[in-house]
Amino acid sequence: MSINLKIFLLIVVISFILLILHTIKKKRLLLKYALLWFASSLLMIISILFPQFLSLLCKLLGIELVSNLVFLISIFILLVLTFVLTIIVSEQKKKIILLIEETAIIKKELKEIKDAKKSN
C-alpha cells in the first residue's frame, strides 16, 4: 500500500472518529452506542498502519486472500451492528408501550377530575 493511500485512509478514519465525537458531544448519539463505531475505527487504523497484521490473521484463520478477510470482518461488524440496533428498537418499543399506557391513565384521571368539577 502506498504512503499516499495510507495517509488518505488515516485522514478519513480520523475524520470519522471526530464525527463520532462531535455527534456524542451534541447528544445525538450515546457513548454506549458509539463504542462499536470506535472499535471498528480502531480496527481500521490497525489495518492501515500494519497491513501485515491482516496477512498474519489470514494465515492463522486459513483464509487465502486478505480481501476475503476484510469482507468477513465487514459482514461480522454489520451483523453485530444489526443485532445491537434490534435490541435498541425492542427496548424503545417497550418504553413507547409503557408511555402510551401511562398517558391513557393520566387522560382518564384528568377526565374524571373534569367530570367531578362539572358535577359540583
N, C-alpha and C positions, 0 to 999 in steps of 0.2 A: 504494500500500500504506500502510495507516495506521501511525502510530508505535507503537501498542499491539501490532499484529501483528508489526512488526519487532522490538520488544523481546522479545516472546514467542518468536519464532523464534530470535533470538540466544541467549536463555537455553537453549532446547532444544539448539541446536548446541554451545554451550559445555559444557553438561551431558554431552553425548555425548563430547566431547573429554576431559573429566575422567574419564568412564567408561573410555575407551580407555587413558588414562594409568594409572588405577588397576589395570586388568587387566594392563598391562605390568609395573607395579610388583609385583604379586602373582605374576608369572612365569607367568601363564596365557596370555599372548599375546606372541610375539616381536616385536621392533620392526620387523623386515623385513616381517612380515605386517600390521603396523598402518599402514604407510606409505600404503596405498591408502585406508584409512579417514581418515587425516589429510588426504590430498589431497581426498577428497570433502567433508570438513568445511570445508576452506578454500574450495572452490568454492561451498559453501552460504553461507558468510559473505560472500563477494564478491557473490553473487546477492542476498542480503538487504540489504547496505549500498548496493549500486549496481545497482538493478534496471534502469537504463537500459543497463547493460552487456549484459544479455541481449537487449534490443531491438536494440542495435547488432550483436550477434552474429547475430541473426536476419536482419537486413538483409544482412550480409556473406555469409551462407550461403544466402540466398534462401528462407528459411523464413518463412511468413506469420504464424504465431502463436507467441507466446512459450511457450505451453503445449506446443506440438509440440516445441520445442527442449528443454524440460525433460524430456519423455518420451524424446527421443532421447538426451540425456545420461544419463538414468537407465538406459536399456537398455544403453548403452555401458558404463557402470560395472558393471552386473550381468554383462555378458559378460566383461569383464576379470576381475572377481572370480571368476566360474566357471572361467575359464582358469587363474588362479593357484591356486585350490583343487584343480583337476585335477592340476596339476603337483605340488602338495604330496602329494596322495594317491598319485601314482605313485612319488614318492621314498620315501614311507613304506612302500609295498608292497615296494620293493626292499630296504629295511632290514629289514623283517619276514622276508622270504625268507632273507636273509643270517643273521639271528639264529636262525631255525629250523635252518639248515644247521649253524651253529656249535654249537647246543645238541645236535643229533644226534651230532656228532663228539665232543663232551665226554661225552655219555652213553655212547657206545661205548667211549671210552677209560676211563671210570670202571668200566664193566662188565668190561673186560679186566683192570684193576688188581684188582678184587674177585675175579675168577676166578683170577688169578695168586696171590693171597693164600690162597685156599681150597685150591689145589693144593699149596701149600708146607706 
